[in-house]
């Protein structure tokens, strides 16, 4: 029986070891993830639904925020650029980014936007409900101008750009294409984590990195390993 060939991990190790000298500009949809844990002991007298008795709650950064967190954990520097809401969820994201030691100067908080948040309720480690709070809409003219201005400023410090599209509005209406054009003019590589089935809006990107499910949706057929 022939032995299965396993590629050496050394190239990956060498790449990660160089991360400490890399600065990554991350633009996209920043999301607050909440996790509420508890136990179900009875059914509500008001409706035939279980009553979850809360035992604890944690929060984490989702969407583009998770990308920033992963970059920092690998030893690189990350610069977040986005527009989030001037609300409790947005304040929590700003706090968590600051705790990572990330410069939040490129994040604008706007009273006209809602910060996307996803609350997951679990009983005995089994998720029973997810509650999403979000308003999906493209950037207004003023918000867009602010985003592009922050992006151009941060781009001068960045080695590479990641567009993290979760379809919440940050990169809609040609914003992704505009930022990609700015990157090409500056000679900076730009990677896209895409959303949706039409990737034409990412034309000009250095690379697009869908997962298998997203790729299958984009090409209209199942994709197997």
N, C-alpha and C positions, 0 to 999 in steps of 0.2 A: 504493500500500500504506500503510495507516495505521500510524503509529508506536506502538510499545508504550509504555503509560504506566508509568513507574517512580515510585513514591512518593518524596518527598523524605526523606533521612535526617536532616534537621534535628531533627524531634521526638525521635528516638532520641538524637541527640547532646545535646540539651538535658536529656533525662531522665538520661543518664549523668553529665552535668556536675553534677547535683544530688546524686549518690550520696554525695559526701563528707560530707554532713550527715545521712545515714540510718544507723540502726542496725537490723540484721536479726537476729532470734532464729531460730535453726535447730535444729529438734528432729527426730530420726530415727535411722536405722540408719547408724552410722559403720563403714566398711569399710576394711581395709588392702589395697591393690593392690600385688602384687610382680611384677616383670618380670625374668625370668632369660633372658639371651641366651647363645648358644653355637653350636657347630658339631657336626654329626653326621658321624662318621668311620668308624663300624663298627656292626655288629649285636652285641648282647649274646650271650655264649656261654651265658647262663643261661636265656634265653627269646628268641623271635623278635621282639625289639623293638630300636629304635635306641638307641644310647648318646649322650646329649647331653653334650658337654664344655663346662662352663660357662666363659664369658669375662667375665661381668659381671652385676651385679644392681642394680636400682633399685627404689625404693618410692615410692608416692604415695597420697594419700588418695582413697578411693572413697566412693560412697554420699553420705550427708549431709556427709561431710568434703570431697568435691569441690564441693558447693554452697558451703560456707564459703570454700574456696579461691577460687572464682569471684567471690564477693561482695567479698572483700578485694582481688582483682585489679582490680575496677571502682572501687575507692576508698571503698567503704562499710565500716562496722564490722560485724562478725559476732559473735554470742554463741552458741556451741554448747551444747546441753543434751542429754545422753543418759546411758545406762549402758553401759559397755563392760567387757571382761574385765580382770582384774588379771593380765595375761599379756604376753608379749613383743610381740605385735601391738598390744595396747592401749598399751603404753609407747611404741611407735613413733608411734602416732597422737598421743599427748600431746606428744611431742617435736616433731613436724611442725607441730602447731597452735601450740605455743609459738614456734617459729621464724617463724611468720606474724605473731606479735605479738598473737595472739588470747588472750583470757582463758579459761582452761580450768576455772575454778571451778565451772562448771555441769556438768562431766563427772565422773561417779562411776565409779570402777573397782571392780568387784565380783568376788570370787574364785569366785562361783557362776555366772558367765557367761563365755562364750567370745567373744572379739572375732572377728567375721567377717573372714576374709582370703581373697583369691583370688590364686593364684600362676600366672602365665602363663609357659610355657617356649617359647622360640622359637629356631629355627635359621635363620640367614641371613634374619632378619626375617619368617620364616614360623612362625606359632604351631603347635606340635605337640601341646601338652597344656595343659589348665587344671586346677589342683588347688585345690579349695575346702575350706576348714576353717571350719566353722560349726556352731552348734547353734541351730536355730530354735525358740524357745519364748517365751511371753509373760512379762512382768515378774512377779516375785513381789510379794507385798503390800508388803514393805519397800522393794524396788527402785522400785515404782510410787510410793510415798509420797515417796521421795527425788527422783524425777524431777519430780513435780508441785511439790514445794517449790522446787526449783531453777528450775523454769519460772516460777512466780509471782514469784520474786525478780527474775529476768532480764526479765520482761515489763514491769516498771516502767521499764526503760531502753530498751525497743525501740519502734520506730516501726511495724514490721510483722513478721509471723511466717511462717515457712515450715515446713511439716511434710513431711519428706522420707522417704517410706515405701518401703522396699525389701523389705518382707515378712520381715524377719529377727526380728521379735518386739517391737520397741520400741513400736509403735503398735497392737498387737493388743489384743483383749479390751476394747474401749471406751476405750482410752487416747486415741486420736485425737479421739473425740467429747468426752471430758472436757476436753481441752486447747482444743478449738474453743469450748466453752461458756465457759471462762475468758476466752478472747480476746473473745468477744462481750460478756461482762459488763464488760470493761475498755475496750470500744470500739476494739479493735485489729484491723486487717484480718489475715486469715490465708489464705495460699495453700497448696494441697496438691499435691504431686507424688505421684500415687496409685499403688497396687499392687493387682492383682487385678481382678475383674470387678464386684464389688458396691461401689458408691460410697456406699451408704447410711450407712456408718460415718463419712463426711465431711460429713454433713448440717450445714448452718449455716456452712460455710466461705465465705469471700468469693469464691474462685475455685478450680477444680480444673484442673490443667494436664497432662492426659495427652498423650503423643505420638500419632501417627496409629495405630500398632499397638495401643497400649493402649486408645484410644478404640474401635477396631473390636472388640476383645475385650469391652469393656464393653457395647456396644450389640448385639453378636451379628451384625455384618455388616461387610463390607469398607468402609473409609472411604478415599475418593480425594480428591486435592487439587482 
